[in-house]
């Protein structure tokens, strides 16, 4: 098994996805524990995940529709008010442009925690990292004879089909624009562009400053040739626009129909508070009508209860829907600061439009802190509401799994107990969300939050549907 791990590591190093420790310390997202085999999921869970993609696409469609109905006076005005909270006027205007009104993300990635009670989606990401890493993992494990979800080239082929579906034609040039703020993901996006190019797709991973703007459109210079950009894959966050060179020119070109941009410039679709709105009792009939009974049932079982931490004072007799401490309904957010450790099994996190809203940054876990520190976290979230709203979410503890990995020092295979996050990648192709691959992140069981780290085992997933052996 050690030999197999070393082979996988060599393949990932050669593809510049994984750190070559002979060249110095790792930087960014390029070092993790390598497992000798994929993370196996059951056939039942595999089918659930395949089905989940279209339920999540329907959720984005319904969220998009709800936002615009809120603006148009056909749904409560406070919906758009929440989703626009703290955003500059320019960003709000971009999201409301008629030209992009129906546009939805082409990539959907939920973060799914495996618990003793089943799967829980802690959040959704429509500008996700890990696409290239997952693709490279699937390719390398497949080369050793393992059958993984999506197969060896599922991520690359799915991404290419998504872009062509979005553009409505096949003969296009794609620029994957990676900002400096997202620079730690640049290696994997270069890998993705390179693999797309090998498959006959004109794709380039570039920095925003590499874009050449003219009145005819956007171009890039490669080896002395000027190449027109037909589609921009936006791998930069909308909260960071002011720091991104030529962002205004890129957006201007999109407004003038000189280039297509995906994911769309809709900050409201990147808010964690969408899950809170899903659980709001006044919107239940809207979600059932928009999603249909089946998709509504699927998401109701997967989305944890979530609340927007609005600092507004409510009437004395009012309560926050479905929020209880010690069996008592809550009318003041600060009441959750006084519960016992068991009653504080909540997480506070930025909703979206913030540099703290990704990579587990800005997250506060209630039962992991003293009452004093937890109360300060509540106060901080409430004070931040006018600028950067936070959400409160139920904490769900991950189930313990045993995982094997290669020890980098001894080159021997070790085992550890850890908790698992699944990150399935869905690509929207001709109006359907297709599962192209799944990345499993397994963190040591003493870690409260599961995310990419050097101590984590990161592997592709397979199931009994696709199971093979090396």
URNOR-V603096 format. One record per residue. RES is the residue in one small letter. PSI is psi in whole degrees, 0 to 359 (* if undefined). NEAR is the number of other ideal C-beta (glycine too) atoms within 12 Angstrom. D_LAST is the distance of its C-alpha to the last C-alpha in whole Angstrom. Layout:
# URNOR-V603096
[[RES:PSI:NEAR:D_LAST] [RES:PSI:NEAR:D_LAST]]
This chain:
# URNOR-V603096
[[x:326:22:10] [x:319:21:13] [x:320:17:12] [x:316:28:9] [x:318:34:12] [x:323:24:14] [x:317:23:12] [x:315:40:12] [x:316:36:16] [x:318:21:17] [x:317:26:16] [x:324:38:18] [x:315:25:21] [x:329:17:21] [x:3:29:21] [x:30:25:24] [x:329:41:22] [x:149:36:22] [x:136:25:24] [x:101:21:25] [x:346:17:27] [x:344:11:28] [x:4:12:30] [x:179:10:32] [x:155:12:31] [x:148:22:29] [x:137:16:31] [x:215:25:30] [x:43:35:27] [x:28:34:25] [x:125:28:24] [x:178:36:22] [x:132:34:19] [x:130:44:15] [x:150:44:13] [x:353:32:10] [x:164:32:8] [x:169:43:11] [x:119:39:14] [x:131:32:14] [x:159:33:17] [x:160:20:19] [x:321:17:20] [x:314:15:23] [x:324:29:23] [x:313:29:21] [x:325:19:24] [x:318:28:26] [x:322:42:25] [x:315:28:25] [x:330:27:28] [x:326:36:29] [x:312:36:29] [x:332:27:32] [x:319:37:34] [x:323:46:34] [x:318:38:35] [x:325:34:38] [x:316:39:39] [x:318:42:39] [x:315:30:41] [x:322:32:43] [x:317:43:43] [x:314:35:45] [x:318:28:47] [x:318:36:48] [x:312:41:49] [x:328:28:51] [x:327:22:53] [x:318:26:54] [x:321:26:55] [x:1:16:57] [x:13:11:59] [x:354:15:57] [x:164:30:55] [x:134:21:56] [x:335:17:56] [x:343:22:55] [x:305:36:51] [x:327:32:52] [x:315:25:54] [x:312:38:51] [x:339:39:48] [x:356:32:51] [x:126:34:52] [x:4:30:52] [x:145:33:51] [x:154:19:53] [x:322:12:55] [x:318:22:53] [x:319:29:50] [x:317:24:51] [x:319:21:53] [x:315:34:50] [x:339:35:48] [x:1:28:51] [x:132:24:51] [x:327:13:52] [x:328:23:50] [x:9:30:47] [x:319:21:48] [x:356:16:45] [x:138:29:42] [x:163:34:39] [x:143:38:36] [x:345:44:33] [x:131:47:31] [x:125:44:30] [x:108:40:28] [x:151:43:29] [x:117:43:28] [x:121:39:27] [x:131:37:28] [x:116:37:26] [x:172:26:29] [x:334:14:30] [x:1:15:32] [x:200:21:29] [x:144:35:28] [x:127:35:31] [x:111:40:32] [x:331:38:33] [x:168:42:34] [x:148:42:33] [x:124:37:33] [x:1:45:34] [x:62:40:33] [x:144:39:30] [x:175:38:28] [x:356:44:24] [x:310:50:24] [x:321:43:23] [x:315:42:21] [x:318:51:19] [x:317:45:19] [x:322:44:17] [x:313:49:15] [x:318:44:14] [x:315:35:14] [x:320:39:12] [x:325:46:9] [x:325:30:9] [x:342:25:9] [x:7:31:6] [x:357:18:5] [x:139:33:6] [x:112:28:9] [x:160:43:12] [x:128:46:15] [x:348:41:17] [x:183:27:14] [x:321:31:14] [x:18:27:18] [x:318:38:19] [x:312:46:21] [x:312:38:23] [x:321:30:24] [x:319:39:25] [x:316:45:27] [x:316:37:29] [x:324:29:29] [x:313:39:31] [x:317:41:33] [x:322:32:34] [x:318:27:35] [x:319:36:37] [x:336:27:39] [x:11:13:40] [x:168:13:39] [x:333:19:36] [x:76:15:38] [x:162:29:38] [x:133:34:37] [x:134:42:36] [x:117:43:36] [x:106:46:34] [x:115:45:37] [x:120:39:36] [x:167:35:39] [x:325:20:39] [x:333:29:39] [x:21:34:35] [x:333:25:35] [x:346:26:32] [x:4:34:30] [x:321:31:31] [x:314:34:28] [x:330:41:26] [x:328:43:28] [x:322:30:29] [x:314:40:25] [x:314:46:25] [x:319:36:28] [x:318:25:27] [x:322:35:24] [x:318:37:27] [x:320:21:29] [x:331:19:26] [x:8:24:26] [x:14:15:30] [x:125:30:31] [x:100:28:34] [x:141:37:33] [x:132:36:34] [x:117:35:33] [x:166:34:37] [x:156:26:39] [x:324:36:42] [x:344:21:44] [x:347:25:43] [x:135:40:44] [x:122:27:47] [x:134:27:50] [x:171:18:52] [x:341:12:54] [x:340:15:52] [x:202:28:49] [x:143:39:46] [x:166:29:45] [x:154:36:43] [x:119:18:43] [x:116:21:41] [x:42:8:41] [x:358:7:45] [x:138:13:44] [x:116:17:45] [x:130:24:43] [x:138:28:44] [x:120:41:42] [x:322:34:41] [x:135:41:39] [x:124:46:39] [x:114:46:36] [x:102:43:37] [x:58:43:35] [x:152:42:38] [x:146:37:40] [x:335:40:43] [x:344:32:45] [x:9:28:44] [x:321:27:46] [x:340:17:49] [x:3:19:47] [x:115:29:45] [x:136:23:47] [x:14:28:48] [x:321:35:47] [x:325:19:50] [x:322:28:50] [x:314:39:46] [x:322:34:48] [x:317:24:51] [x:322:32:49] [x:319:32:47] [x:326:21:51] [x:10:20:52] [x:30:16:49] [x:345:26:48] [x:153:37:45] [x:142:36:42] [x:129:43:41] [x:142:37:38] [x:157:39:37] [x:161:36:41] [x:59:39:44] [x:93:40:44] [x:333:41:44] [x:337:43:45] [x:358:41:41] [x:19:40:40] [x:134:43:41] [x:339:46:40] [x:349:45:43] [x:324:41:42] [x:325:37:40] [x:319:37:44] [x:327:41:46] [x:324:43:43] [x:357:30:45] [x:126:29:48] [x:330:18:50] [x:345:16:53] [x:3:30:50] [x:313:20:48] [x:326:15:50] [x:313:25:49] [x:319:35:45] [x:318:19:45] [x:319:18:47] [x:324:29:45] [x:330:31:42] [x:155:18:42] [x:319:17:42] [x:308:16:38] [x:323:30:37] [x:318:26:40] [x:319:16:38] [x:311:31:35] [x:329:38:36] [x:327:23:38] [x:345:20:36] [x:327:37:34] [x:121:39:36] [x:154:37:38] [x:134:30:41] [x:143:39:43] [x:144:39:46] [x:126:41:48] [x:74:41:50] [x:127:28:53] [x:357:22:56] [x:145:20:58] [x:132:12:61] [x:160:17:61] [x:154:9:64] [x:328:8:64] [x:359:7:63] [x:155:15:60] [x:160:20:57] [x:123:29:53] [x:128:22:51] [x:17:18:49] [x:122:32:49] [x:147:21:50] [x:120:27:51] [x:32:15:52] [x:359:10:52] [x:135:16:55] [x:150:18:55] [x:132:28:54] [x:347:21:57] [x:125:26:57] [x:327:36:53] [x:345:26:54] [x:333:23:55] [x:351:39:51] [x:346:31:51] [x:1:21:53] [x:168:27:51] [x:170:16:49] [x:320:17:46] [x:325:13:44] [x:350:24:46] [x:31:31:45] [x:68:26:42] [x:161:40:42] [x:137:41:40] [x:132:42:43] [x:151:43:41] [x:143:40:43] [x:321:45:43] [x:308:41:42] [x:68:37:44] [x:149:32:44] [x:349:21:42] [x:1:26:41] [x:11:32:39] [x:161:36:36] [x:26:29:33] [x:13:26:35] [x:148:14:38] [x:8:28:41] [x:134:33:39] [x:125:37:42] [x:118:30:40] [x:310:35:43] [x:358:23:42] [x:0:23:41] [x:162:25:45] [x:161:16:48] [x:322:21:50] [x:313:12:52] [x:320:19:49] [x:317:32:48] [x:322:24:51] [x:324:19:52] [x:322:34:48] [x:312:36:50] [x:318:23:53] [x:319:26:51] [x:318:40:49] [x:319:30:53] [x:333:18:54] [x:348:29:52] [x:315:28:52] [x:331:19:54] [x:309:21:52] [x:96:31:49] [x:148:42:48] [x:160:44:46] [x:153:44:44] [x:133:46:44] [x:143:39:41] [x:139:33:40] [x:130:32:37] [x:123:31:34] [x:133:27:33] [x:148:34:29] [x:148:24:27] [x:129:20:25] [x:153:31:22] [x:135:20:20] [x:145:34:17] [x:151:27:15] [x:162:37:16] [x:123:33:17] [x:122:23:20] [x:335:25:22] [x:312:9:24] [x:349:12:23] [x:32:18:19] [x:157:17:18] [x:128:24:16] [x:170:26:19] [x:153:20:19] [x:157:26:22] [x:134:21:23] [x:173:34:24] [x:151:34:25] [x:136:41:23] [x:127:43:24] [x:136:47:23] [x:87:46:24] [x:141:46:23] [x:119:49:24] [x:136:46:27] [x:132:42:28] [x:114:37:32] [x:116:27:32] [x:43:15:35] [x:8:19:36] [x:146:24:33] [x:115:39:30] [x:131:34:27] [x:124:43:24] [x:345:41:21] [x:158:47:19] [x:130:50:19] [x:133:49:19] [x:129:48:19] [x:118:44:21] [x:112:42:21] [x:148:34:25] [x:145:28:26] [x:345:21:28] [x:354:15:31] [x:129:27:31] [x:325:24:33] [x:139:30:32] [x:117:43:28] [x:171:31:28] [x:129:36:26] [x:164:23:27] [x:333:26:26] [x:359:25:25] [x:146:35:23] [x:127:42:19] [x:122:47:18] [x:161:45:15] [x:164:48:14] [x:151:45:14] [x:169:39:13] [x:178:31:14] [x:342:18:15] [x:323:25:16] [x:7:32:13] [x:135:22:10] [x:176:21:7] [x:147:15:4] [x:*:23:0]]
